[in-house]
Amino acid sequence: MAEKKLQIALYWTASCGGCDVAVLDTNEFILDVAQLADIRLWPIAVDGKYQDVEAMKDGELDLTLINGAIRNSENEYLAKLLRRKSKILVAFGSCAHMGGIPGLANLARKDEIFTRAYLNNPSIEPGNQKTPCPETRIDGEILHLPQFYKRVYKLKDIVDVDYFVPGCPPAPNQVKAVLLAVVKGDLPPKGSVVGASELTVCDDCKRTKAEKKVKRFYRPFEIIQDPEKCLLEQGILCMGSATRSGCGVRCPNSGMGCRGCYGPTGNVVDQGAKFLSALSAIIDSKDPQEIQEIINGLPDFVSFAYRFSLPASLLQRSLRT
Amino acid sequence: MTRTISIDPITRLEGHGKIEIFLDEEGGVKDCYFQIPELRGFERFVVGRPIEELPRIVTRICGVCPASHHMASAKAVDGCFGNEVAPVAHKLRDMYYHAHYIHSHIAHFYALAAPDFVCGPDADPAVRNILGVVAKVGLEIGVGVIKARAMAQKIQELLGGRTTHLVWCLPGGVSKGLKKEELESIKPMVEELSRFADFSLKLFRDVVLGNPRYVDIILNGPYTLDVQNMGLVDGNNALNFYHGQVRVVDFQGREICKYRPQDYAQYVAEHVEEWSYLKFPYLKKRGWKGFVEGIDSSIYCATPLARLNVADRMATPRAQEAFEEMFRTLGGKPCKALMANHWARLVEMLQNVEMLQHYCADPEITSDRFRVVPQRITGEGVGIVEAMRGTLTHHYTCDRNGICTSANLIVGTTNNNAPIQMVTKKVARALIQPGKEPTQGILNMVEMAFRCFDPCYSCATHSLPGQMPLDVSIYAHGELRWHFRRNL
């Protein structure tokens, strides 16, 4: 190919590394990517220099994939830097897309998080209680730490995002499809979700489905499930009906309910609200008291309905004092 | 003239990391700080969640060793349910975990460790990565490495339904069993991995042990610490990754303590420094004495080498042979040469493949009794497994409805936070000489100090073409004099 190779970067902010492993799980395809593109920055894989990124012209990178949520000042700085340097910026994986599991921290306040980690903890001895500081002076020298923000943000809250690749982590075959789409220049309109379908996880799920009427919800450990039958029909919480497909139905196929990592489908604004409305339709009762009892079988509903999407939801975060 | 050298960032665990080295007037190393600048707060935000959901939430602490967190969490949750678990489920989890170890150890050895030895510690940074390794050893071996890691991943997928971020363990057992046809497709992959484990040890012997310079670095370099060792052992004091008691042995081989998971809080405590978000665990009965070496030090390592130092023996015959050969070559057991961690990983990998072979031959492994419905919520549990990067402790409590009321986590690499802090300073002191500019080669030798630990800040780097992200700034009177930065 005589054309100039694509210039790409992969980077993470507040994340776990699972998205990077998903890229590695494309196995030999990685060697093909190295043929098609110059990977200018990928801490996991290549010798790209940070000062090189700072020295790049704005827009010099054709494509940057960022995985991870925005938790602190360092994450924000790097997201903004890479936005400037990239023609196409992709929010890659659930954390960048919607805040992800680190976004559940929006159910707690910053001081509660610090108290638990550093002050009130069974392995912290009395008399040894202190919390990390943005700036510490020791022997005339200064040590810095990034500022821990009050809440978690999704990438789009901080910078303009061109495309979203959902999943925790994105399924490796989807990763491959996305990279090939960029190579071919075969991209949908800006703002699209790529590497997933417009259907729901339910549509792809092979479990048998009948009429959904639930008299009681079960927590996963309370019941031995029927491996062939729809989990929700068995009263086991599964977000499949409110979740975009593309993952390969990996959780229900593992015998566990979906928790929604691929986010909502097309026009849905709030994944948890969508799920709530789906659930209310299957409760098999018209008696308010009985309905309440059935709902009581679902403790801590917020962490199910917004397991991966709290910072992207209408709720955003807990404001209790 | 005082100066500062910063190494920023290194990656993973709670995100990035950096090292600040302060130089004295003469240019010698005055002090050194290994900082972890990120926190995500899992210990707080899992509170209020249904306890059975924790194993599928805490996997997101680390995407490279998610099964370690999943298993430790599952065991802590087992405790909250009175440890009522189908026996086959423990076998299946252990089997999964051995495959997970193989995936991680392959990635670390070939992508992170091998470049330093195959290409050389002071090779051109542009080739000192897995591609450089492939260029030296040949594409065939490179593709073989990718395939072997893929097989380890495939075995996990067949067992637990997923690789990264599995959702498999729940109170009472696991959510799916192993079908006979799935077992049959696993068997040939295990045999392939068994050959690959032997091949990897042979490669280590040829490339590393066959080179007197590397043997000298391993045995006589500054990469040693007089600190204690921690690891999980079974009732026979043989190495175990999934189940057993935690044993702590000093660097002269004497047992300091051995404790059951539920007693961890009597033996381990954590120290906080204002300049790092990551805590520094120490042996509680000895108390926090600072970053000091010595036979009375309360600092310990929890690494592959520490595990082998702690264990009296391996659990399987081929691993036992390799274990004996390693300590014989290194001049006895225990061994303080941190570079031997790379070797220890390969010895462990033999036990992993032998255990997979063992489970493949176990007629019970395909049993459909992989789950029970636990009858009571007892409210507290501690789960300890050996993560690849150190002893991993999850401690939960829950209320009578099974809602999490507290969580405490002491993560694999966290154990090594103090030793990494100390050895980095030691290596920097040995290599950064007054009046001499630090070269890329010297800085890589500093990186090699913490690379011995396969620290989880570098989970990412240990996956493919790896190099530690590095940022070194040298300051004189607060002014920037030199700046090297790569791989952020």
Interface residues (C-beta under 8 A of the other chain):
Chain A: Y11 W12 T13 A14 S15 C16 G17 G18 C19 D20 V21 A22 L24 D25 N27 E28 I30 L31 A34 L41 P43 I44 A45 V46 D47 G48 K49 Y50 Q51 V53 R71 N72 E74 L78 G100 I101 P102 L104 A105 L107 A108 E112 I113 T115 R116 A117 Y118 N121 P122 S123 I124 E125 N128 Q129 K130 T131 P132 C133 T136 I138 D139 G140 E141 L143 L145 P146 F148 C168 P169 R219 P220 F221 E222 I223 I224 P227 R250 C251 N253 S254 G255 M256 R259 P299 D300 S303 F304 R307
Chain B: T2 T4 T11 R12 G15 H16 E20 F22 K30 D31 Y33 Q35 P37 E38 L39 R40 G41 E43 R44 F45 V46 V47 G48 R49 P50 E52 E53 R56 I57 T59 R60 I61 C62 G63 V64 P66 F81 A107 P125 A126 N129 L131 V143 I146 K147 R149 A150 Q153 G160 G161 R162 T163 T164 H165 L166 V167 W168 L170 P171 G172 S175 K176 Y264 A265 V268 A269 E270 H271 V272 E273 E274 W275 S276 Y277 K279 P281 K284 W288 R371 V373 P374 H395 N401 G402 I403 N408 I410 C459 A460 T461 S463 L464 P465 G466 Q467 P469 D471 H483 R485 R486 N487 L488
